[in-house]
């Protein structure tokens, strides 16, 4: 039986592939990995919720692990990358090929232009804290149309 993949497993795999990066960039790469898994495979990569924070989508369970750290490195989390199937790794690798060389602020700005984050932030002033969940349905609806 395959073990359930967690956001920290995805984060550790990304760090294994790309090396050290800012926590903000890692959060956005984990987000886009979930996005494109939902669209391309019609399956979630992990079950952790993604919230619409002021600086873009954030996986709270991941944030709790890196809180207070600007930079995160390989083996930062206690993730288990062997939980990832070949198909899941393929999705993440494709996401990294497209988004992996982008600046963290560029990635954050991109999420701000996209309706799943914007819709989850409705009624919350710019820059204010918010914890509304970005629904998987809104992700599939928006990104499937691109």
Helices and strands as residue ranges (DSSP letters): H 7-18, E 21-22, H 23-40, E 50-53, E 56-59, H 60-66, E 71-72, G 81-83, H 86-99, H 104-113, H 115-120, H 136-144
